[in-house]
Structures are given as C-alpha cells and as structure tokens.
C-alpha cells in the first residue's frame, strides 16, 4: 500500500507544536518542547537537552542527555533527519 505525504498545514513537524520532541540531526540529537516552527528553523524550549548517548532505545530515559545552558535553542530544519515524540 502506498502512502503519499502531502504538504498540508497542520501536518509534519508543525503538528507536534507543544509536544516534547526529539530531533535526530546530522551531528547530534536534541530534545525539548517544540515551541516554534518557521521555514528555516524550529525552536525548542522547556529545558532543551542535547543527547550524547541514547542507550537502549527501549529505555524510558536517554543514557546521557544534558540540559543546555539556555531556555530556548534554535535548530536549523536542514539539519533534521528525523523527528518525533520518542522519550
């Protein structure tokens, strides 16, 4: 069965606004509350973290996730390879 994903408002990363998401990026993983999205970047807040070590994917928490020394961080959308509500 084929599934076509259309570019529709309210779908994709925008549909996760307000959720705590994990962004799997080219170099690092980031986790935080998705509080903003525009054409170039996303904004994470609520004690955003950088994930240095995931540990087992079945675990409830990351093995090494460190809170960033800022209330908000912008991530370029071009660096995001995958995203979702993971942990």
C-alpha positions in Angstrom: 0.0 0.0 0.0 1.4 3.4 -1.0 1.0 6.4 1.2 1.6 9.8 -0.1 2.5 12.5 2.4 1.2 15.8 1.2 2.5 19.2 2.3 -0.6 20.2 4.3 -0.8 22.8 7.1 -1.0 21.2 10.5 0.9 18.1 9.5 4.6 17.2 9.8 6.7 18.9 12.4 4.1 21.6 12.9 1.6 19.0 14.2 3.9 18.4 17.2 3.9 22.0 18.5 3.6 21.9 22.3 4.9 18.3 22.5 8.3 17.3 23.9 10.1 16.0 20.8 13.4 14.5 19.8 15.2 15.8 16.7 17.6 13.4 15.2 20.1 15.7 13.4 23.2 15.3 11.3 25.5 15.5 14.3 23.5 15.4 17.5 20.1 14.6 18.9 18.1 17.3 20.6 15.2 17.0 22.9 12.8 19.7 24.2 9.3 21.1 23.9 8.6 22.2 20.4 7.5 25.9 20.8 8.1 27.3 17.3 8.5 26.4 13.7 9.2 28.6 10.6 10.6 27.9 7.1 14.2 27.7 8.3 14.3 26.5 11.9 12.5 25.1 14.8 12.6 26.4 18.4 12.9 24.1 21.4 12.2 25.2 24.9 11.4 23.9 28.4 14.9 22.9 29.4 16.2 21.7 26.0 18.7 18.9 26.0 21.5 17.6 23.8 21.7 13.8 23.7 25.2 12.5 23.7 24.3 8.8 24.2 20.9 7.2 23.7 21.5 3.9 25.5 18.9 1.2 24.6 16.0 2.5 22.6 13.7 0.6 24.9 14.7 2.6 27.9 12.5 5.4 29.2 15.3 8.0 29.5 18.4 8.7 27.5 21.7 7.3 28.8 23.4 10.8 28.5 21.2 13.8 27.8 22.5 17.1 29.2 20.4 20.2 29.7 21.6 23.1 27.6 22.5 26.3 29.4 19.7 28.2 27.8 15.9 28.4 28.0 15.5 28.1 24.2 17.5 26.8 21.3 17.0 27.1 17.5 17.7 24.1 15.3 18.1 24.5 11.5 15.5 22.4 9.7 18.1 21.5 7.1 20.0 19.6 9.8 17.0 17.5 11.0 17.0 14.0 9.6 14.0 12.6 11.6 11.8 13.8 14.4 9.1 12.6 16.7 7.9 12.1 20.3 10.3 9.5 21.4 11.1 9.7 25.2 
